Amino acid sequence: MAEKDSRRQHELWPDTVKVIACILVVLGHFTQSMVKSGFITASAPYEWFQLTVYSFHVPLFFICSGYLYQKYSHVNSVNAWWFNIRKKAVSLGVPYFVFTLLTLVMKAFAGNLANSAELGPLQTLLFHPASPYWFLYTLFFVFLFTPTAWSSLAMVAMLVFSFSLKLIHAIGGGWPSMPYVVDSVSINLIWFVAGMTIAFYELDKQLTFGGALVGAAFLPMSFFAYLFKLGSLAWFFVGLFACGCILSACVTWSRGRSESDVFTAIAKWTMPVFLMHTIFAAGIRIVLVKIGVTTPTVHVVVGLATGFVGPVFAMLAMERLRPLDFLVYPTRYVKPGRNG
């Protein structure tokens, strides 16, 4: 069996973390697109913000995925692995291919207004995933190669291995000659395994608001790393402290709260927003330019609002026009059998 318990208890803190991470992903991509489109200038505060949020916003998603994987799955046999891979191929593969293709069509139509990619569709889909869909691409390969930990020794071994990969990659300045998937998994596996470690040792029960205060050191650390132009190893530790800060704060906040908490209500929209925010933000930018609106303030306000609100309305429409919601949540309709 790949599932420990299909009736798993809903946990609140991963919802809170995902909401915060999703907001930061949207802000990061949106400000980046505004600079690339020429509507805002790449100033020092912008560069610091990009380096800082990119050090931890997607790692938070990997941590949540690893935590839930270790806590609610049991994948250490061939049958369990095969079931899990089929399930992930559907749940991650369908939205990956659908929304990557939609993005490529928009870029082909809009040109520089949508930050066109230089690679062809096949190269993008199979070997060099577009942002933000590289997360789904990389996460699938992480699942492909990572079993759940069956003992403390196995958990420690995975943690040491993933940290070693990250350290070697950071010290070596990256592996540009390696295929994208090898490079991306090497960088991000540590975050996924960190989430598994939290689940295995139930470390979330030990987190307190004091941990958030310690983790808040990521802010002065990030200023120091930016001012002195430090490398990826320094930014890894910035991200580590930032993740510790946010995880501690979210776990502490969630204790004793009900499932009706505001973050739980918002969390159900994180997947649609993650998948569609760039499409809607780029789409409204194209429309505004086509009708002659080029005021930066208008583009920032309208574009950012559309990036958050557009996916929510799109998801509501998809759910009313079922089975269009299959494009975002394919496992609502396709459930790979354990023996099939």
Disulfide bonds with the S-S distance in Angstrom:
none
